[in-house]
Amino acid sequence: MGASREMTARVSAKGWIVIPAPLRRRYGIKPGSVVKIREMDNRIVLVPEVTDPVQECFGKYSGKESLTRALLEEREKEKRREEKKGVRA
């Protein structure tokens, strides 16, 4: 398990709490997200529900280097090296 970090939130008259922004970002909790509430070992535990894991991960690495492009470039380099050696594909 990761290191524990303590944050506080005030409970409103209606029983609402605000999940601190760093935790919302870290766990992908956005407006409309479903969070399961569990009672475990005398603690209240909030667990973000993932409805579609593939959809939830979509775009996670956007803005970073395209691994597909890097793979295709590497394969092209390998193909040219093999052609120089006289190896046929």
Buried (B, 14 or more C-beta within 10 A) or exposed (E): EEEEEEEEEEEEEEEEEEBEEEBBEEBEBEEEBEEEEEEEEEEEEEEBEBEEEEEEEEEEEEEEEEEEEEEEEEEEEEEEEEEEEEEEE
